[in-house]
Amino acid sequence: MTLFRSAWARFAVGMAAGLFLAGAITGLRGAGYHLEPAGLLALFLLWAVGAAWLVGGYGRSLDEAAREAKKWAWYWGGSIGMGVGAFALVFEPLGVAAMLPADASRPDLLAGGAGVVVAAQMLGFLVAWAWWWGSRR
């Protein structure tokens, strides 16, 4: 079995590549160099093609039970997490605005809001995934 046929090796390579790309862009921005939108789009497309290749191989390596667990967890956990994230952003019961700096720019606010929703979806997925496996053991 080669390195890239293993699901875990693909995951590790994909995570390392994604972290390297995010770190490189952050480092360039920190050094005062800003990529043009076309350059960012090119990097994103490069990342997206690589991620699709890695995720496709991982998905094909799963057995039927693991596929069903992922589908169920993304549907229920992701949907409920998205609802919780949207509720937190719209009604702000948790004081999200108090965690943001007063001089936050629009892109910072957009990224923060998207981060809240994605984090809630991921947490919902993890809870639903554990629930699915726990209820079938």
C-alpha positions as CSV (number, residue, x, y, z in Angstrom):
1,M,0.0,0.0,0.0
2,T,1.5,3.3,-1.0
3,L,1.5,6.4,1.2
4,F,-1.5,8.0,-0.6
5,R,-3.7,5.0,-0.7
6,S,-3.9,5.0,3.1
7,A,-6.8,7.2,4.3
8,W,-4.9,8.4,7.3
9,A,-1.8,9.3,5.2
10,R,-4.1,11.3,2.9
11,F,-5.6,13.0,5.9
12,A,-2.2,13.9,7.3
13,V,-0.8,15.1,3.9
14,G,-4.0,17.2,3.4
15,M,-3.9,18.8,6.8
16,A,-0.2,19.6,6.5
17,A,-0.7,21.1,3.1
18,G,-3.7,23.2,4.3
19,L,-1.8,24.4,7.4
20,F,1.2,25.2,5.3
21,L,-0.9,27.2,2.8
22,A,-2.7,29.1,5.6
23,G,0.6,29.8,7.4
24,A,2.3,31.0,4.2
25,I,-0.6,33.4,3.4
26,T,-0.6,34.6,7.0
27,G,3.1,35.1,7.1
28,L,3.1,37.0,3.8
29,R,0.4,39.3,5.1
30,G,2.3,39.8,8.3
31,A,5.4,40.7,6.4
32,G,3.4,43.4,4.5
33,Y,2.9,41.5,1.3
34,H,-0.7,41.3,0.1
35,L,-1.8,38.9,-2.6
36,E,-4.0,40.2,-5.3
37,P,-7.5,38.6,-5.5
38,A,-6.5,36.6,-8.5
39,G,-3.5,35.1,-6.6
40,L,-5.8,34.2,-3.6
41,L,-8.3,32.7,-6.0
42,A,-5.5,30.6,-7.7
43,L,-4.3,29.4,-4.3
44,F,-7.8,28.6,-3.2
45,L,-8.5,26.6,-6.4
46,L,-5.2,24.7,-6.0
47,W,-6.2,23.9,-2.4
48,A,-9.8,22.9,-3.4
49,V,-8.6,20.5,-6.1
50,G,-6.2,18.9,-3.7
51,A,-8.8,18.7,-0.9
52,A,-11.3,17.1,-3.3
53,W,-8.7,14.4,-4.3
54,L,-7.9,13.7,-0.7
55,V,-11.5,13.6,0.6
56,G,-12.6,11.5,-2.3
57,G,-10.1,8.8,-1.5
58,Y,-11.0,8.9,2.1
59,G,-14.7,8.6,1.4
60,R,-14.1,5.6,-0.9
61,S,-12.1,3.9,1.9
62,L,-15.0,3.9,4.4
63,D,-17.2,0.9,5.0
64,E,-21.0,1.2,4.8
65,A,-21.5,1.8,8.6
66,A,-18.9,4.6,8.7
67,R,-20.5,6.3,5.6
68,E,-23.9,6.1,7.2
69,A,-22.6,7.5,10.5
70,K,-21.0,10.5,8.6
71,K,-24.1,11.2,6.6
72,W,-26.4,11.0,9.6
73,A,-24.0,13.2,11.7
74,W,-23.6,15.8,9.0
75,Y,-27.3,16.0,8.5
76,W,-28.4,16.2,12.1
77,G,-25.3,17.6,13.8
78,G,-24.4,20.0,11.0
79,S,-28.0,21.3,10.7
80,I,-28.5,21.7,14.4
81,G,-25.1,23.3,14.8
82,M,-25.8,25.7,12.0
83,G,-29.1,26.7,13.7
84,V,-27.2,27.2,17.0
85,G,-24.5,29.3,15.3
86,A,-27.1,31.4,13.4
87,F,-29.1,31.9,16.7
88,A,-25.9,33.0,18.4
89,L,-25.2,35.5,15.7
90,V,-28.7,36.8,15.2
91,F,-30.0,37.0,18.8
92,E,-26.6,37.2,20.5
93,P,-27.5,35.6,23.8
94,L,-23.9,34.6,24.5
95,G,-22.4,38.1,24.2
96,V,-20.5,37.4,21.0
97,A,-20.1,41.2,20.4
98,A,-18.3,41.6,23.7
99,M,-15.6,39.2,22.5
100,L,-14.8,41.3,19.4
101,P,-12.5,44.3,19.4
102,A,-14.3,47.7,19.1
103,D,-12.3,48.6,16.0
104,A,-13.0,45.3,14.1
105,S,-13.2,45.7,10.3
106,R,-16.0,44.2,8.2
107,P,-13.8,41.3,7.0
108,D,-12.9,40.5,10.6
109,L,-16.6,40.5,11.6
110,L,-17.5,38.4,8.6
111,A,-14.7,35.9,9.4
112,G,-15.7,35.8,13.0
113,G,-19.3,35.2,12.2
114,A,-18.4,32.4,9.8
115,G,-16.1,30.9,12.4
116,V,-18.9,30.8,15.0
117,V,-21.2,29.0,12.6
118,V,-18.5,26.5,11.4
119,A,-17.4,25.8,15.0
120,A,-21.1,25.2,16.0
121,Q,-21.5,22.8,13.0
122,M,-18.3,20.9,13.8
123,L,-19.4,20.5,17.4
124,G,-22.8,19.4,16.3
125,F,-21.3,16.9,13.9
126,L,-19.0,15.5,16.6
127,V,-21.9,15.1,19.1
128,A,-24.2,13.5,16.5
129,W,-21.4,11.2,15.3
130,A,-20.7,10.0,18.8
131,W,-24.4,9.6,19.4
132,W,-24.9,7.5,16.3
133,W,-22.0,5.2,17.2
134,G,-23.0,5.0,20.8
135,S,-26.6,4.1,20.0
136,R,-25.5,1.2,17.8
137,R,-23.0,-0.4,20.2
